[in-house]
Amino acid sequence: MKKNLVTVIATFVAGLFLIGGLAIAGEPGKVKLDNGEGKKAAVEFDHKAHTARTADCKACHHNGDNKKCFECHKLEASDTSKVDLAKANHKTCKDCHKKEKKGPTSCKGCHK
């Protein structure tokens, strides 16, 4: 009986480590935001560094679905209920950088 309990507990703990490891391994490091227009250089940032600052993915992925921005926000918002990609990124990133008083807020600070 005692041996079975130890086996169950060890299996449970091993499963927790496996799930945690898979979640961490699936997280991107450097991310490149590019709208494809070529008007300004793509914005690159360290996703892992940003997730270390907040555990709330909804801070950026506001629907909680962890999609890439351009999957919902298109270059031009043909649907008036949607925000275009540039406005969405500027609002999310710049507003957070201003609020936290960290990170770039100028064009050249992000578009290098």
C-alpha angles and dihedrals in degrees: 000000000000091000091053092051091051090049092050093048093046091049091049093050092047089051091053091053091048093051092046091049092050092050092051094044091053094056115100121236110204115020126197118208109200126164093194095235095107093216092119132015117269117266116241123194140164107256094190092053090051094048088051088062095052133022090199108095088188089072086081105006091054096182091053092235096110093225121155112265096246092056088076105012110064128195089260123024104229089171107068090214090063128076118225120246099256094048092046093051094043092050095046099041103033094043091052093046090051093046094048093039087228133106132028124308101176127087093247091044091066106019101062 
